């Protein structure tokens, strides 16, 4: 097997260059992804157009409609129509609603079960005995 023609320093520099190129490609793709997501989110919003507000002023027989600058102003004269007669209002008679009331009585029912407090049980301990290799017996 022949020895490598590159020194360890040359090899390390080459790996460093490859690592830097890889990092640059990765960061570039991340930046591109972020820009695309921002563009797609902005394009996904619905466009809403609001018509310019108008001001209507009524004086006597004419009506003046103006819109704010930079749009044009439109003025028109409209003869006022004579009011028509409206029929007289009719009176509506309502009868109050009556709710039937009946006397209700509440009966107390005696409890069917009686609470019995818990009783205390005697505590019993078991005796455990063990022996040592020398033959001594210990109980506890």
Secondary structure, DSSP 8 states (H G I E B T S, - for coil): ----SS-HHHHHHHHHHHHHHHHHHHHHHHHHHHHHHHHHHHHHS--------EEEEEETTEEEEEE-TTS--EEE-----------------------------------SS---------------EEE-TTS-EEE-
